[in-house]
Amino acid sequence: MVTNQIKSTSPSLDRRKFIGMAGLGATALTLSSRFAFAGEQTSTRKIRLGIVGGGFGTDFYFHEHPNCTVEAVSDLRQDRRERLMNVYKCAKSYESLEKLLTDPRIEAVFIATPVPDHARHVIDSLKAGKHVLCTVPVAMTLDECSAILQTVKSTGLTYMMAETSVFRQNAIQAKKWYQEGLFGKIFSAEAEYYHPGISNLWFDKNHKPTWRQGQPPMNYPTHATSFLISVTGERCTHVSCLGWGDDDFLLKNNVYNNPFWNETAFFKTNLNTAFRVQIFRKGALMGTERAEWHGDKMSYYSDDQNGMGEIVVKASERTGKDEGGFIVQEPIKEAFVSPRWWKTDMLPEPLRHDSGHDGSHTFITHEFIDSLVNSRKPLVDIYESIAYTAPGIVAHQSALKGGEYMAIPSFDI
């Protein structure tokens, strides 16, 4: 049984239970059918998976899933191949993705390779007849997004993006509240992905530039954009974005011709939601991945990894005075602790443990495998994945043009 912990932050209020949430158990979760993948295992089918990329690719739990067998692994480097084999208890490895794709026993691949390779690797894998789970983002350009989408359509195979923010515990909670109507109308949202000091990943141990050197912040937007889009299903339609950079030599002569460390985008959605997204990499910053959802009945401020807890704010008829002596409406503010959804039957028993990015890695593992076993679309399918990625690509174009207001193309056709 998972219970929510609510504590009022208003001393004049009695402690009260949050509407509809007291004593919530795992079986009470009423998210969409695609997200409610709870329940007993009904199939003994084993998906034979290939894993490519011995860095981030080792951070998942396919070897623990009752419906998955890691058939083979691959990386260009021998030390990383050996690490993959050790993590996933796998005896077979290949020196390249190209060789792995020729293995007829492999049904699906998890691609955790550098971002500039995503489009080519995904398309090659789909054309080789393999279902694909790929790390973020989908691609680097709108043309690459379109090419992947067309390949998914032509092959009829499954594509899923391994976006972690969708499966953070607070995002799962926000989606539940949204579907229950507790927010009322969400009229604005904010998302922040602050990653100061990432420039230490811009060069390898031999001082050669990696793919990360100078990559535009908004070309890696999905950890932020998904906080709203995955909860409400809306789409970003327009954007104005501003960037900030300095004379740091690390920004000079990068292959992306990107002059910005930090970018702030102001999106408009098809539901007329105002959505501010910030991707920051340099400055007096505390690293964080967090969001706020603002509604006319309730708002939710997710926790900050630096210590600020979660807060729920609910509209009320109560009035008070502000510091200027004016009578204002006073909301009800309550501290909140999201349930640990990874402890519940939303996951198979072996996967019910904490994992990376606030418990999201076991959810990503299960969502991909379960979608294949049950022949259903994964939650983060190709359309969702592009909806998280494309707005950032256009936002960076806007920043290069001094904040020009630009339309974001729709791929949902």
C-alpha positions as CSV (number, residue, x, y, z in Angstrom):
1,M,0.0,0.0,0.0
2,V,1.3,3.4,-1.0
3,T,0.0,6.4,0.8
4,N,0.4,10.1,0.2
5,Q,1.8,12.3,2.9
6,I,0.2,15.8,3.0
7,K,1.3,18.5,5.4
8,S,-0.3,21.9,5.5
9,T,2.1,24.8,5.2
10,S,-0.5,27.3,6.5
11,P,-0.3,27.5,10.3
12,S,-3.9,28.8,10.5
13,L,-5.2,25.7,8.7
14,D,-6.1,22.3,10.3
15,R,-4.2,19.4,8.7
16,R,-6.5,17.9,6.1
17,K,-6.5,15.1,3.6
18,F,-5.9,15.9,0.0
19,I,-9.0,15.5,-2.1
20,G,-9.3,11.9,-3.3
21,M,-5.8,10.9,-2.4
22,A,-5.9,9.7,1.2
23,G,-5.0,6.0,1.5
24,L,-4.4,5.6,-2.2
25,G,-3.3,2.1,-3.1
26,A,-1.6,0.9,-6.2
27,T,-4.7,-0.7,-7.6
28,A,-6.5,2.7,-7.3
29,L,-4.4,4.2,-10.0
30,T,-6.7,5.2,-12.9
31,L,-4.4,6.5,-15.5
32,S,-5.0,5.8,-19.2
33,S,-5.1,2.2,-20.3
34,R,-1.7,2.6,-22.0
35,F,-0.2,3.8,-18.7
36,A,-1.9,1.4,-16.4
37,F,0.3,-1.5,-17.3
38,A,-0.3,-3.0,-13.9
39,G,-1.4,-6.5,-13.1
40,E,-0.2,-10.0,-13.1
41,Q,2.1,-11.3,-15.8
42,T,-0.1,-12.9,-18.5
43,S,2.4,-14.0,-21.1
44,T,5.5,-16.2,-20.9
45,R,6.9,-14.7,-24.2
46,K,10.5,-13.6,-24.0
47,I,11.5,-10.6,-26.2
48,R,15.1,-11.2,-27.4
49,L,16.8,-7.9,-27.1
50,G,20.1,-6.4,-28.3
51,I,21.6,-3.5,-26.4
52,V,23.9,-1.0,-28.2
53,G,26.0,1.5,-26.3
54,G,28.0,0.6,-23.2
55,G,27.7,4.0,-21.4
56,F,24.2,4.9,-20.5
57,G,23.1,1.6,-22.0
58,T,24.1,-0.1,-18.8
59,D,21.7,1.8,-16.6
60,F,18.5,-0.2,-17.4
61,Y,17.1,-3.5,-16.2
62,F,16.1,-5.7,-19.1
63,H,17.8,-8.7,-17.6
64,E,15.3,-8.4,-14.7
65,H,12.2,-8.3,-16.8
66,P,10.3,-11.6,-16.8
67,N,9.5,-11.1,-20.5
68,C,12.9,-10.2,-21.8
69,T,16.2,-12.0,-22.6
70,V,19.3,-9.9,-23.5
71,E,20.4,-11.8,-26.5
72,A,23.5,-9.8,-27.4
73,V,25.2,-6.4,-26.7
74,S,27.4,-4.1,-28.8
75,D,29.8,-1.2,-28.5
76,L,32.8,-0.1,-30.6
77,R,35.0,-0.3,-27.5
78,Q,35.9,-3.7,-26.0
79,D,35.9,-2.4,-22.4
80,R,32.3,-1.2,-22.8
81,R,31.2,-4.4,-24.5
82,E,32.6,-6.3,-21.5
83,R,30.8,-4.0,-19.1
84,L,27.5,-4.6,-21.0
85,M,28.0,-8.3,-20.9
86,N,28.6,-8.2,-17.2
87,V,25.6,-6.0,-16.3
88,Y,23.1,-7.9,-18.4
89,K,24.6,-11.4,-17.8
90,C,25.0,-11.8,-21.6
91,A,27.6,-14.0,-23.3
92,K,27.3,-12.7,-26.8
93,S,28.7,-9.4,-28.1
94,Y,29.3,-7.7,-31.4
95,E,31.8,-5.0,-32.4
96,S,29.3,-2.8,-34.1
97,L,25.5,-2.2,-34.5
98,E,25.8,-3.3,-38.1
99,K,26.9,-6.7,-37.1
100,L,24.4,-7.0,-34.3
101,L,21.6,-6.2,-36.7
102,T,22.4,-9.3,-38.8
103,D,21.6,-11.6,-35.8
104,P,18.3,-13.3,-36.7
105,R,17.5,-14.1,-33.1
106,I,17.3,-10.4,-32.0
107,E,13.8,-9.0,-32.2
108,A,14.4,-5.5,-30.8
109,V,17.3,-3.2,-29.9
110,F,17.9,-0.6,-27.3
111,I,20.1,2.1,-28.8
112,A,22.1,4.2,-26.4
113,T,24.5,5.8,-28.8
114,P,25.5,9.5,-29.3
115,V,22.7,11.8,-30.4
116,P,24.1,12.6,-33.8
117,D,23.9,8.9,-34.6
118,H,20.3,8.4,-33.5
119,A,18.6,8.9,-36.8
120,R,20.9,6.7,-38.8
121,H,21.0,3.9,-36.1
122,V,17.2,3.9,-35.6
123,I,16.4,3.8,-39.4
124,D,19.0,1.1,-40.0
125,S,17.6,-1.0,-37.1
126,L,14.0,-0.6,-38.3
127,K,14.9,-1.5,-41.8
128,A,16.7,-4.6,-40.4
129,G,13.3,-5.6,-39.0
130,K,14.0,-4.7,-35.3
131,H,11.8,-2.8,-32.9
132,V,13.6,0.1,-31.4
133,L,13.9,1.8,-28.0
134,C,16.3,4.8,-28.3
135,T,17.7,7.3,-25.8
136,V,16.8,11.0,-26.2
137,P,16.2,13.0,-28.3
138,V,14.7,11.5,-31.4
139,A,17.0,13.3,-33.8
140,M,19.0,16.5,-34.4
141,T,16.9,18.0,-37.2
142,L,13.2,18.2,-38.3
143,D,14.2,16.3,-41.5
144,E,15.6,13.5,-39.4
145,C,12.5,13.4,-37.3
146,S,10.4,13.1,-40.5
147,A,12.7,10.4,-41.9
148,I,12.3,8.3,-38.7
149,L,8.6,8.7,-38.7
150,Q,8.3,7.6,-42.3
151,T,10.4,4.5,-41.6
152,V,8.3,3.6,-38.6
153,K,5.2,3.9,-40.8
154,S,6.6,1.9,-43.7
155,T,8.0,-0.9,-41.5
156,G,5.1,-1.1,-39.1
157,L,7.5,-1.7,-36.3
158,T,7.6,-0.2,-32.8
159,Y,9.6,2.9,-31.9
160,M,9.9,4.2,-28.4
161,M,12.0,7.0,-26.9
162,A,13.5,6.4,-23.5
163,E,12.4,9.8,-22.0
164,T,12.9,9.7,-18.2
165,S,10.8,12.7,-17.2
166,V,7.6,11.0,-18.4
167,F,8.1,8.3,-15.7
168,R,9.4,10.4,-12.8
169,Q,7.2,9.9,-9.8
170,N,5.9,13.5,-9.8
171,A,5.0,13.3,-13.5
172,I,3.0,10.2,-12.9
173,Q,1.2,11.9,-10.1
174,A,0.5,15.0,-12.2
175,K,-0.9,12.9,-14.9
176,K,-3.2,11.2,-12.5
177,W,-4.5,14.5,-11.1
178,Y,-4.9,15.9,-14.6
179,Q,-7.1,12.9,-15.7
180,E,-9.1,13.3,-12.5
181,G,-9.7,17.0,-13.4
182,L,-8.3,18.3,-10.1
183,F,-6.2,21.0,-11.9
184,G,-9.2,22.4,-13.5
185,K,-7.8,24.3,-16.6
186,I,-4.0,24.2,-16.8
187,F,-3.3,27.6,-18.2
188,S,0.5,27.7,-17.8
189,A,3.4,25.4,-17.0
190,E,7.1,25.7,-16.5
191,A,9.9,23.2,-16.8
192,E,13.6,23.5,-15.9
193,Y,16.6,21.4,-16.9
194,Y,19.7,22.9,-15.3
195,H,22.9,21.0,-16.0
196,P,25.8,23.2,-15.0
197,G,29.3,21.9,-15.6
198,I,28.3,19.6,-18.5
199,S,31.2,21.0,-20.5
200,N,33.4,18.4,-18.7
201,L,31.8,15.9,-21.0
202,W,32.7,17.9,-24.2
203,F,36.1,16.3,-24.6
204,D,37.2,12.7,-24.2
205,K,40.3,11.6,-22.2
206,N,42.4,12.3,-25.2
207,H,41.1,15.9,-25.3
208,K,39.2,15.3,-28.6
209,P,35.7,16.9,-28.9
210,T,32.8,14.6,-28.2
211,W,29.4,15.0,-29.8
212,R,28.3,17.1,-26.8
213,Q,30.7,20.0,-27.5
214,G,28.5,23.0,-28.3
215,Q,25.3,21.1,-28.8
216,P,22.5,23.7,-28.6
217,P,20.6,23.4,-25.3
218,M,17.2,23.3,-27.0
219,N,18.3,20.5,-29.2
220,Y,18.2,18.4,-26.0
221,P,14.9,19.6,-24.6
222,T,12.9,16.4,-23.9
223,H,13.7,16.2,-20.2
224,A,11.7,19.5,-19.9
225,T,9.2,19.5,-22.7
226,S,7.8,16.1,-21.7
227,F,6.7,17.4,-18.3
228,L,3.7,19.1,-19.8
229,I,3.1,17.2,-23.0
230,S,3.1,13.8,-21.4
231,V,0.6,14.9,-18.7
232,T,-2.0,16.7,-20.9
233,G,-1.3,15.4,-24.4
234,E,-1.2,18.9,-25.9
235,R,1.3,20.0,-28.6
236,C,3.6,23.0,-28.8
237,T,2.6,25.1,-31.8
238,H,4.6,28.3,-31.6
239,V,7.8,29.5,-29.9
240,S,9.9,32.5,-29.1
241,C,13.3,31.7,-27.6
242,L,16.3,33.7,-26.3
243,G,19.8,32.4,-25.8
244,W,22.8,33.5,-23.7
245,G,26.4,32.8,-24.3
246,D,29.8,34.4,-23.5
247,D,33.3,34.5,-24.9
248,D,34.3,31.2,-23.3
249,F,36.6,29.3,-25.7
250,L,34.6,26.2,-25.1
251,L,31.8,27.6,-27.2
252,K,34.1,28.5,-30.0
253,N,34.3,26.6,-33.3
254,N,31.8,23.9,-32.3
255,V,30.4,21.8,-35.2
256,Y,26.9,23.1,-34.4
257,N,27.8,26.8,-34.7
258,N,26.0,27.3,-31.5
259,P,26.8,30.5,-29.5
260,F,24.6,29.7,-26.5
261,W,25.1,28.1,-23.1
262,N,21.6,28.7,-21.9
263,E,18.2,29.0,-23.7
264,T,14.8,30.1,-22.5
265,A,11.8,29.3,-24.7
266,F,8.3,30.5,-24.4
267,F,5.9,28.1,-26.1
268,K,2.3,28.3,-27.0
269,T,0.3,25.1,-27.3
270,N,-2.8,24.0,-29.2
271,L,-4.7,24.3,-25.9
272,N,-3.4,27.9,-25.6
273,T,-1.2,27.0,-22.6
274,A,1.7,29.3,-21.9
275,F,4.8,27.0,-21.4
276,R,8.2,28.3,-20.3
277,V,11.1,25.9,-20.7
278,Q,14.7,26.7,-19.6
279,I,17.7,24.6,-20.6
280,F,20.7,26.0,-18.8
281,R,24.3,24.7,-18.8
282,K,26.4,27.5,-17.3
283,G,25.9,30.0,-14.4
284,A,25.3,30.2,-10.7
285,L,22.8,27.3,-10.9
286,M,21.7,24.4,-8.9
287,G,21.3,21.3,-11.2
288,T,17.7,20.2,-11.4
289,E,15.0,18.6,-13.6
290,R,11.6,19.9,-12.4
291,A,8.3,21.3,-13.4
292,E,5.3,23.3,-12.3
293,W,1.7,22.9,-13.6
294,H,-0.6,25.9,-12.9
295,G,-4.3,25.4,-12.9
296,D,-7.4,27.5,-12.0
297,K,-8.4,25.0,-9.3
298,M,-5.0,23.6,-8.3
299,S,-1.4,23.9,-9.0
300,Y,1.5,21.5,-8.4
301,Y,5.1,22.4,-7.9
302,S,7.4,19.4,-8.2
303,D,10.3,19.0,-5.9
304,D,13.8,20.3,-6.6
305,Q,16.7,17.9,-6.3
306,N,18.4,20.5,-4.1
307,G,16.0,20.2,-1.2
308,M,12.8,22.1,-2.0
309,G,9.9,19.8,-1.5
310,E,6.7,19.4,-3.5
311,I,3.9,21.8,-2.9
312,V,0.2,21.7,-3.8
313,V,-1.7,25.0,-4.1
314,K,-5.5,24.9,-4.2
315,A,-7.9,27.8,-4.9
316,S,-10.2,28.8,-2.0
317,E,-12.7,31.4,-1.1
318,R,-10.7,32.5,1.9
319,T,-9.3,36.1,1.8
320,G,-6.5,37.9,3.5
321,K,-4.3,40.9,3.2
322,D,-1.0,41.2,1.2
323,E,2.0,43.2,2.4
324,G,0.5,46.3,1.0
325,G,-2.7,45.9,3.0
326,F,-4.9,45.0,0.0
327,I,-7.5,42.3,0.4
328,V,-6.5,39.3,-1.7
329,Q,-7.7,35.7,-2.2
330,E,-5.6,33.3,-0.2
331,P,-5.0,29.8,-1.6
332,I,-4.5,26.7,0.5
333,K,-0.9,25.6,0.4
334,E,0.0,22.0,1.3
335,A,3.3,20.1,1.4
336,F,3.1,16.9,-0.5
337,V,5.1,13.7,-1.1
338,S,4.5,11.8,-4.3
339,P,3.9,8.1,-3.9
340,R,6.8,5.8,-4.9
341,W,5.0,4.3,-7.9
342,W,7.9,2.0,-8.6
343,K,6.9,0.1,-5.4
344,T,3.4,-0.7,-6.8
345,D,2.0,-3.3,-9.2
346,M,2.5,-0.9,-12.1
347,L,5.7,-2.8,-12.5
348,P,6.5,-6.6,-12.4
349,E,7.8,-7.7,-9.0
350,P,11.5,-8.0,-10.1
351,L,11.5,-4.3,-11.2
352,R,9.9,-2.8,-8.1
353,H,13.0,-1.0,-6.9
354,D,14.4,2.5,-7.2
355,S,16.3,3.3,-10.3
356,G,17.8,6.2,-12.2
357,H,16.1,9.6,-12.9
358,D,13.7,9.3,-10.0
359,G,12.7,5.7,-10.5
360,S,12.1,6.1,-14.3
361,H,14.5,3.5,-15.6
362,T,12.5,0.5,-14.5
363,F,9.4,2.0,-16.0
364,I,11.1,2.6,-19.3
365,T,12.3,-1.0,-19.3
366,H,8.9,-2.3,-18.6
367,E,6.9,0.0,-20.9
368,F,9.0,-1.0,-24.0
369,I,9.0,-4.8,-23.3
370,D,5.4,-4.9,-22.3
371,S,4.3,-2.9,-25.5
372,L,6.0,-5.6,-27.6
373,V,4.6,-8.5,-25.7
374,N,1.1,-7.1,-25.9
375,S,1.4,-5.7,-29.4
376,R,0.4,-2.2,-28.3
377,K,1.8,1.3,-28.9
378,P,4.2,2.3,-26.2
379,L,3.4,5.4,-24.2
380,V,6.3,7.4,-25.7
381,D,5.7,6.3,-29.3
382,I,7.2,8.1,-32.4
383,Y,4.5,10.8,-32.3
384,E,5.0,11.6,-28.6
385,S,8.8,11.5,-29.1
386,I,8.8,14.0,-31.9
387,A,6.3,16.2,-29.9
388,Y,8.9,16.4,-27.2
389,T,11.9,17.0,-29.6
390,A,10.7,19.2,-32.5
391,P,9.7,22.2,-30.4
392,G,13.3,22.5,-29.1
393,I,14.8,22.3,-32.6
394,V,12.6,25.2,-33.7
395,A,13.2,27.1,-30.4
396,H,17.0,27.1,-31.1
397,Q,16.3,28.5,-34.6
398,S,14.3,31.2,-32.9
399,A,17.1,32.0,-30.5
400,L,19.5,32.4,-33.4
401,K,17.1,34.9,-34.9
402,G,16.9,37.0,-31.7
403,G,13.7,35.5,-30.4
404,E,11.7,35.5,-33.6
405,Y,8.2,34.1,-33.1
406,M,8.1,30.8,-35.1
407,A,5.6,28.1,-35.9
408,I,6.4,24.5,-34.9
409,P,5.4,21.9,-37.6
410,S,3.0,19.1,-36.6
411,F,3.9,15.5,-37.3
412,D,0.7,14.1,-35.9
413,I,-0.8,13.1,-39.2
